[in-house]
Amino acid sequence: MSLNILGDQHSIANQFLNEIRDKETQQDRMRFRKNLERMGEIMSYEISKKLGYTECMVNTPLASMKSVKLTAHPILITVLRAGLVYFQGFLNYFDQADSGFIGAYRKEGGDEIKVNLEYLAAPGLAGKEVILVDPMLATGKSIVRSVSAMLTHGHPAHLHVASLIASAEGVRYVQDNLTVPHSIWTFAVDEKLDSRFYIVPGLGDAGDLSFGDKI
């Protein structure tokens, strides 16, 4: 298991993340969505460095040359609905990837978070590199619940958990409870969860900010 915190490296991603977090900039819903998509593209590029490559030949108008290409595209899976915009950034880069979708939501109330999972559509995962896209890794329970359901489609060779922001508690929970080979990717690990199990300082509700409040 590895934990990769991309925000520790100074890059344009820090600027996009600042805008995503800022409560004034969040009022521009289109900009919020665009920045989420951009962050998905940046994380895709970083994860791509860990994938397998095969030699190939490229024929330019002037000559042939040796290069490399992905041995196989990873499978992309996202958690509805909050993950959709972030997921689009991954799909922009892994544009030949097969995709899957999970309908998981947390049932709030009391001192515990319960995760309901009511929908899963995914290709076969056995022996594949899989990227699970979910912008907020809060308690980690929705990630673990989603992976448990995904395993009915086969055990991946490696799972990349791709979150925009994570909590320290959520990272520990995922590390302690996932049984498949995995890496966690995030731009920031924030300090805590509040009484509603939202990440602090976090950014709020990524789904609501992207698509509007739910009732």
N, C-alpha and C positions, 0 to 999 in steps of 0.2 A: 504494500500500500504506500502510495506517495501523496503528499499534499503540496499542490502547486499554487502559490499565491502570486498571481501575475501583477497585481498592483504594487508589489514590492520593487518592481522594475520601473523606473521612470520612463513613461511613454505617453503618447496621445490618449491611451486608454484612461489614464488618470483624469484627464480633462473631461472625457465623456462621462466617466463615473461621477465626477463632481456635479455635472449638469443633471444627471439622472437622480441624484440625491436631493438637489436643491429644491425646496418647496415652491419657490417662485417660478423657476424654469419648468417645473412639473406642470404648471398651468397650461403650457403649450403641449397638448397631447400628441400632436404629430411629431414634435421634436423629441418627446420622451420615447415614442415608439422607434423613431429613427436611431436614437442613441442605443437603445436595446439591441436593435438589429446590428449596428456597427460593432457592439461588444461581442455579439455572437460570431461575427466574422473574425475579429481579432483572436478570440479564443480558439476558433477552428484552426487558424493558422498555427497557433502554438501547439495544439494537440496533434496537428498533422506531422510535426517533427518526430513524434513517437511511433508513427505507423510504419508498416512495411513497404519497401520500394523494390521495384524490379527494373533492370536495365531495358532500355528500348532504343529504337532508331527513329530519328526524326528527319524527314526529307524536306529541306528548305528549297526555295527556288534555285539555289546555287549549289547545294551539296547535301550530302547525308551526314548526320552527326549522331553520336551516342548521347543518351540522356537517361533519366530515370522517370518512372511513373508509379503511382500507387499500385501496389499488388492487388488490393481490393479496397473499394470504398467502405468506410464503416457504416454500420446501421445507426440511424438517428431515431431516437425515441423522445417524445416530449410529453410533459404533463399538462393537460388542458386545465384552464384556459390561459393561465398566466404565462405559460411557456411559449405560446405561439409566436410572438414577435421575436423573441430571443432565438427561437428555433429557426426562423427564417434566415437569420445571419449564418447559421451552420449550413443550411440548405443552399445558400448562395455559393458557398465554397465547396462543399461536398455535393456537387450538383447532380451526380449520378447515384446518390445513396438511396437505398431502400429506407422507408420510414415507418415508424409505429407511433401510436397515440394511446395515452392512458387517461382515463377519466377518474381522477382521485381528488378528494377534497377532505378537509379536516372538519370534524364536528366539534365545535367549541362549547365550552361550559364546564364548570367544575375545575378541579386541579389537574386534570389529565386531558391530553389531546388524543382523540380517536380519529383514525383515518379510514374513510370509506372509499372503496375502489369499486366502481360500477361498470367500467368499460375498459377493454384492452383489445387493440387491433395491432398486431405486429407480425413481421415475417419470422422465419426460423432464425434462431440466434446461436445455435450450436457452433462453437469454434470461431465465432465472429468477434471483431472489434466493435463494441457497442458504445455509443455516446448517449447518455441519459441527460436531457436538457431540462433544467428547472431553475428559473432565475434566483429563487430564494431557498437556501438550505437553512431552515429555522430550527425546528426540533430534530430534523432528520428522519422523523417517522414516516413521512410520505415517501421519501426515497427508499427506505427499507421495505415498506409495504409494496411499492411499485416493483422493486427488483424481485421480491418474492413471487409476485404474479408473473413477471416476465420469464422466470425460470421454467414455467410450463411450456415455453416455446424453445427451450434448450439452454444449455449453459454456455455463455460467451467465453471466448478465450481471455478477453480483458474488458472491463467495464470502466468507462470514463464518466464520472459524475461531474457535469458541467454547470456550475452555479455562478451567478453574477456576484452575489454576496452571501456569505455563510456566517453562522454564529459559531463561537467556539464550542458550545454545548452540542450543536447539531453535528459538527465535524466529529466530535468524540463518539456520538451515538452511531453514526454511520461506520466509523472505524471499528467499533466494537461489535456491530451486528451484521455487517455484510460478510458473507462467506465466499463470495467469488473474488478472483483477483481484480483489484480495482485501484483507480487513482481518483483523487478529488482535485478538481480545478476550480479556482475562484479568483476574483479580483481583490477580494478583501475578506478578512475574518473579523467580524465585529464582536464587541465585548460581551454582550448578554442578550437575553430575551426578557420582554416585559411581562406583565401579568396576563396579557392576551396571547403570549407566545409569539409576538412580533419581534423581529431583530432590531436592536438598538445599537447605534443610531440608525442603521438600515436606510430604508427609503419609503416605507409605507407599504401599501398593497399594490404589487406590480400589475395584477390583473385589472384592478379598478382604475389605476392610472392609465392603462393602455386602452381600456374599452368602456369605462364608465362604472358607476356604482352598481352593485347587485342588491337584490332584496330577497 
